[in-house]
Amino acid sequence: MSIILVADIGGTNGRFGLVNACNHEKGYLAERQISLPSGEYATLADMIRDYIKQADVAMPKFACLAIAGPIQDGHVKVTNLNWEFSISQLRDELNMQALDVINDYSALAYAAPHLQPEDIKTLYNTAANPYGPIGVMGPGTGFGAALLAPISSGWKIIATEGGHCSFAPTNATEISILQELRKEFEHVSIEHLLSGQGLVHIYRSLASIEGISASDLSPADISGQGMSQTDPLCERALQIFCNVLGSVAGDKALSWGAMGGIYLGGGIVPKIADYLPHTDFIQRYHNKGVMRDYVESIPVHMVINDKAALIGSAAWLVDTVPALQS
């Protein structure tokens, strides 16, 4: 029996689990799942060892880690943590036979074909092209984006840094928000609005535009008060956040040719899953001028299983490591 260690390492939390590679008929469900605060560990190796200790198991020989950050030539730099490491050195340090590290949104993309109906909530339902690319994107500590392209042998992940594309406002209010943010940032990216801190940026920009004092609120405060309609400014900020997300989803659907569907992930989407359908998200998703019909042919799903990256990590490792395929 081959046990795989899987993890989804973000700037805020690291989610860990164990998967039996020989028994994945139920969709690579991870057992002994534990979430750990990323910022409390000096290194990723320390975090992994603590998980193994808490799970009370021996260190597995196979692992796939989904990381929020770019991976180049076997070197990893975690975007929102002061962590850098060599994949081969980490593998040897942990005495593993095989260790793969992929971008967190690459893992989420690879999970998409394996997700069960209870793992998603459909925002816009139309027939997907089963031979078309699948686009995955969404806000969390940052903004992630990846593409899953069909090939003759299965699927190929195309990792991107699409969250750092320029923010494109579509109305007067968003132009004003862009102008506010340009006072602080030379380049205003999608991530500057569509992330936890991005929600704070929108809220503070609105307060400045309206000439009122902004309270010292966290992203959770703003989204919570926005959904409960207890603070008008928070509600406006959350609505703008959702509407911009719709525009960006439509942009990605067009630029990627994601006829297999758009999947929204990230740490924020599951928390606003009941609120998002009541915003202008879909109208903004469709609002692509002469290409409206094209976007209307592409479904949009929310990934509401916050452990989906663990599923993708396990599926990736099983598909790429021959020792796990017997």
C-alpha positions as CSV (number, residue, x, y, z in Angstrom):
1,M,0.0,0.0,0.0
2,S,1.4,3.4,-1.1
3,I,0.5,6.3,1.1
4,I,0.8,9.8,-0.3
5,L,1.3,12.9,1.8
6,V,-0.6,15.8,0.2
7,A,-0.7,19.4,1.3
8,D,-2.0,22.8,0.2
9,I,0.4,25.4,1.5
10,G,-0.9,29.0,1.5
11,G,0.3,32.2,3.0
12,T,-2.1,31.8,5.9
13,N,-2.6,28.0,6.4
14,G,-1.2,24.7,5.4
15,R,-3.7,21.9,4.9
16,F,-2.4,18.3,5.1
17,G,-3.8,14.9,4.5
18,L,-2.9,11.3,3.6
19,V,-4.2,9.4,0.5
20,N,-4.0,5.7,-0.3
21,A,-2.8,5.7,-3.9
22,C,-4.3,2.2,-4.4
23,N,-7.8,3.2,-3.4
24,H,-8.9,6.3,-5.1
25,E,-12.3,5.2,-6.6
26,K,-13.9,7.8,-4.3
27,G,-12.0,10.7,-5.7
28,Y,-8.7,10.8,-3.8
29,L,-10.2,11.6,-0.5
30,A,-7.6,12.6,2.1
31,E,-7.6,11.1,5.6
32,R,-6.1,12.5,8.8
33,Q,-6.6,16.1,7.5
34,I,-5.1,18.8,9.7
35,S,-4.7,22.5,9.1
36,L,-1.7,24.3,10.5
37,P,-0.9,28.1,10.6
38,S,1.9,28.6,8.1
39,G,3.4,31.7,9.8
40,E,4.2,29.7,12.9
41,Y,6.9,27.6,11.2
42,A,10.4,28.7,10.3
43,T,10.6,26.3,7.3
44,L,8.3,24.0,5.3
45,A,10.2,21.0,6.6
46,D,9.4,21.9,10.2
47,M,5.7,22.2,9.2
48,I,5.6,18.8,7.5
49,R,7.3,17.2,10.5
50,D,4.8,18.7,12.9
51,Y,1.9,17.4,10.8
52,I,3.5,13.9,10.8
53,K,3.8,14.1,14.5
54,Q,0.2,15.2,15.0
55,A,-1.1,12.6,12.6
56,D,0.9,10.0,14.4
57,V,2.2,8.3,11.3
58,A,5.6,7.5,9.7
59,M,6.9,9.9,7.1
60,P,5.5,8.7,3.7
61,K,7.9,8.0,0.9
62,F,5.7,9.9,-1.6
63,A,4.4,13.4,-1.4
64,C,2.9,16.2,-3.6
65,L,2.7,19.7,-2.2
66,A,0.6,22.4,-3.6
67,I,2.3,25.8,-3.0
68,A,1.1,29.3,-3.3
69,G,4.0,30.7,-5.4
70,P,6.1,30.2,-8.5
71,I,8.2,27.1,-9.1
72,Q,11.2,27.4,-11.4
73,D,14.0,24.9,-12.1
74,G,13.3,22.9,-9.0
75,H,13.3,26.0,-6.8
76,V,10.3,27.3,-4.9
77,K,9.6,30.7,-3.4
78,V,6.3,30.9,-1.4
79,T,4.7,34.2,-2.4
80,N,3.3,35.4,0.9
81,L,5.8,33.7,3.3
82,N,9.5,34.1,3.7
83,W,10.2,30.6,2.5
84,E,12.5,29.5,-0.3
85,F,13.7,25.9,-0.9
86,S,15.0,23.4,-3.3
87,I,12.6,20.5,-4.0
88,S,15.4,17.9,-4.3
89,Q,17.0,19.1,-1.0
90,L,13.6,19.0,0.8
91,R,13.0,15.5,-0.6
92,D,16.3,14.3,0.7
93,E,15.9,16.1,4.1
94,L,12.6,14.3,4.6
95,N,14.0,10.9,3.3
96,M,11.3,10.6,0.6
97,Q,11.5,8.5,-2.6
98,A,9.5,11.1,-4.6
99,L,8.5,14.6,-3.8
100,D,6.6,16.8,-6.3
101,V,5.8,20.5,-5.7
102,I,3.2,22.2,-7.9
103,N,1.5,25.6,-7.8
104,D,-1.6,25.6,-5.6
105,Y,-3.8,26.6,-8.5
106,S,-2.2,23.9,-10.6
107,A,-3.4,21.4,-8.0
108,L,-6.8,22.9,-8.0
109,A,-6.9,22.7,-11.8
110,Y,-5.9,19.1,-11.7
111,A,-8.6,18.4,-9.2
112,A,-11.4,19.7,-11.5
113,P,-12.1,16.5,-13.4
114,H,-12.1,14.6,-10.1
115,L,-14.5,16.8,-8.2
116,Q,-17.8,15.3,-7.1
117,P,-21.2,17.1,-7.3
118,E,-21.0,18.0,-3.6
119,D,-17.6,19.7,-4.1
120,I,-19.0,22.4,-6.4
121,K,-21.8,24.9,-6.7
122,T,-22.8,26.0,-10.2
123,L,-23.2,29.7,-10.7
124,Y,-23.9,29.6,-14.4
125,N,-25.0,26.3,-16.0
126,T,-24.5,25.4,-19.6
127,A,-23.0,22.4,-21.4
128,A,-19.2,22.4,-21.2
129,N,-17.1,21.1,-24.0
130,P,-15.6,17.9,-22.7
131,Y,-12.6,18.4,-24.9
132,G,-12.0,22.0,-24.0
133,P,-9.5,23.5,-21.6
134,I,-10.6,24.1,-18.0
135,G,-9.8,27.4,-16.3
136,V,-9.3,27.7,-12.5
137,M,-9.0,31.0,-10.7
138,G,-9.9,32.7,-7.5
139,P,-9.1,34.9,-4.5
140,G,-7.5,34.0,-1.2
141,T,-4.4,35.4,0.5
142,G,-3.5,36.3,-3.2
143,F,-5.2,35.6,-6.5
144,G,-4.4,32.4,-8.3
145,A,-5.0,31.2,-11.8
146,A,-4.2,28.1,-13.8
147,L,-5.3,26.3,-17.0
148,L,-5.9,22.5,-17.5
149,A,-5.5,21.6,-21.1
150,P,-6.6,18.2,-22.5
151,I,-3.8,16.2,-24.3
152,S,-3.8,12.6,-25.7
153,S,-2.6,11.1,-22.5
154,G,-4.9,13.0,-20.1
155,W,-4.4,16.5,-18.9
156,K,-1.6,19.1,-18.9
157,I,-1.4,21.8,-16.3
158,I,-0.4,25.3,-17.5
159,A,0.5,27.3,-14.4
160,T,0.1,31.1,-14.7
161,E,0.6,34.2,-12.6
162,G,-2.6,35.6,-13.9
163,G,-3.4,37.4,-10.7
164,H,-0.7,39.9,-11.5
165,C,-2.3,41.1,-14.7
166,S,-3.4,44.7,-14.7
167,F,-6.8,45.5,-13.2
168,A,-9.2,46.8,-15.8
169,P,-12.0,49.0,-14.4
170,T,-15.4,48.9,-16.2
171,N,-17.3,51.8,-14.6
172,A,-16.8,55.2,-13.0
173,T,-16.6,53.8,-9.5
174,E,-13.9,51.2,-10.4
175,I,-12.0,53.9,-12.2
176,S,-12.0,56.0,-9.0
177,I,-10.9,52.9,-7.0
178,L,-8.0,52.4,-9.5
179,Q,-7.0,56.1,-9.1
180,E,-7.0,55.7,-5.3
181,L,-4.9,52.5,-5.5
182,R,-2.4,54.2,-7.9
183,K,-1.5,56.6,-5.1
184,E,-0.1,53.5,-3.3
185,F,0.9,51.1,-6.1
186,E,2.7,51.9,-9.4
187,H,1.1,48.8,-10.9
188,V,-2.5,47.9,-9.8
189,S,-3.1,44.2,-10.4
190,I,-6.1,42.0,-10.2
191,E,-4.7,40.7,-6.9
192,H,-4.8,44.2,-5.5
193,L,-8.6,44.0,-5.5
194,L,-9.3,40.3,-5.6
195,S,-7.7,38.9,-2.5
196,G,-8.2,39.2,1.2
197,Q,-6.2,42.4,1.4
198,G,-7.9,43.4,-1.9
199,L,-11.2,43.5,-0.2
200,V,-9.7,45.9,2.3
201,H,-8.3,48.0,-0.5
202,I,-11.8,48.3,-2.1
203,Y,-13.3,49.2,1.3
204,R,-10.7,51.9,2.1
205,S,-10.8,53.3,-1.4
206,L,-14.6,53.7,-1.2
207,A,-14.3,55.5,2.1
208,S,-11.7,57.9,0.7
209,I,-13.8,58.6,-2.4
210,E,-16.8,59.4,-0.3
211,G,-14.8,61.4,2.2
212,I,-15.6,59.3,5.3
213,S,-13.4,57.5,7.8
214,A,-12.7,53.9,7.2
215,S,-12.8,51.6,10.2
216,D,-9.9,49.2,10.9
217,L,-11.6,46.1,9.5
218,S,-10.2,42.7,8.5
219,P,-11.3,41.0,5.2
220,A,-13.5,38.7,7.3
221,D,-15.1,41.8,9.0
222,I,-15.9,43.4,5.7
223,S,-17.3,40.3,4.1
224,G,-19.3,39.4,7.2
225,Q,-20.8,42.8,7.6
226,G,-21.4,43.0,3.9
227,M,-23.3,39.7,3.7
228,S,-25.3,40.6,6.8
229,Q,-26.0,44.1,5.4
230,T,-25.1,45.6,8.7
231,D,-22.7,48.2,7.2
232,P,-23.5,49.9,3.9
233,L,-19.9,50.6,3.0
234,C,-18.9,46.9,3.6
235,E,-21.8,45.8,1.5
236,R,-20.8,48.0,-1.4
237,A,-17.2,46.8,-1.1
238,L,-18.2,43.2,-1.2
239,Q,-20.6,43.8,-4.1
240,I,-17.7,45.5,-6.1
241,F,-15.4,42.6,-5.2
242,C,-17.9,40.1,-6.6
243,N,-18.6,42.1,-9.7
244,V,-14.9,42.6,-10.5
245,L,-14.5,38.8,-10.0
246,G,-17.2,38.3,-12.6
247,S,-15.4,40.5,-15.1
248,V,-12.1,38.8,-14.5
249,A,-13.7,35.4,-14.9
250,G,-15.0,36.4,-18.3
251,D,-11.6,37.8,-19.3
252,K,-9.9,34.5,-18.4
253,A,-12.6,32.5,-20.2
254,L,-11.9,34.5,-23.3
255,S,-8.1,34.6,-23.1
256,W,-7.8,30.9,-22.2
257,G,-10.5,29.6,-24.5
258,A,-11.7,27.7,-21.4
259,M,-14.6,25.9,-23.1
260,G,-14.4,23.1,-20.5
261,G,-15.6,25.6,-17.9
262,I,-14.4,28.1,-15.3
263,Y,-13.9,26.9,-11.8
264,L,-13.7,29.5,-9.0
265,G,-11.5,28.5,-6.0
266,G,-9.5,30.1,-3.3
267,G,-10.1,30.6,0.4
268,I,-12.7,33.4,0.0
269,V,-15.1,31.9,-2.5
270,P,-16.5,29.1,-0.2
271,K,-17.2,31.8,2.5
272,I,-19.3,33.9,0.1
273,A,-20.8,31.0,-1.9
274,D,-24.4,31.9,-0.9
275,Y,-23.9,35.7,-1.4
276,L,-22.1,35.6,-4.8
277,P,-25.2,34.5,-6.9
278,H,-27.1,37.6,-5.7
279,T,-24.5,40.1,-7.1
280,D,-23.9,41.2,-10.7
281,F,-21.2,38.5,-11.1
282,I,-23.0,36.7,-14.0
283,Q,-23.9,39.9,-15.8
284,R,-20.3,41.0,-15.6
285,Y,-19.1,37.6,-16.6
286,H,-21.2,37.8,-19.8
287,N,-20.5,41.4,-20.6
288,K,-17.9,40.9,-23.3
289,G,-19.4,42.9,-26.2
290,V,-19.2,41.0,-29.5
291,M,-17.9,37.9,-27.7
292,R,-20.9,37.7,-25.3
293,D,-22.2,34.5,-27.0
294,Y,-18.8,32.9,-26.7
295,V,-18.7,33.4,-22.9
296,E,-22.3,32.4,-22.6
297,S,-21.3,29.0,-23.8
298,I,-18.9,28.5,-20.9
299,P,-20.2,27.3,-17.5
300,V,-19.0,28.7,-14.2
301,H,-18.7,26.6,-11.0
302,M,-17.6,27.5,-7.5
303,V,-15.4,25.0,-5.7
304,I,-16.9,24.8,-2.3
305,N,-14.6,22.0,-1.0
306,D,-11.7,23.8,0.5
307,K,-9.6,20.7,0.4
308,A,-9.9,20.3,-3.4
309,A,-6.2,21.1,-3.9
310,L,-5.4,17.9,-1.9
311,I,-7.4,15.9,-4.4
312,G,-5.5,17.5,-7.3
313,S,-2.2,16.9,-5.6
314,A,-2.9,13.2,-5.1
315,A,-4.2,12.8,-8.6
316,W,-1.2,14.5,-10.1
317,L,1.3,12.3,-8.2
318,V,-0.5,9.1,-9.1
319,D,-0.6,10.1,-12.8
320,T,3.1,11.0,-12.9
321,V,5.0,8.6,-10.6
322,P,5.2,5.1,-12.1
323,A,5.7,3.4,-8.8
324,L,2.2,4.5,-7.7
325,Q,0.4,3.2,-10.8
326,S,0.8,-0.5,-10.1
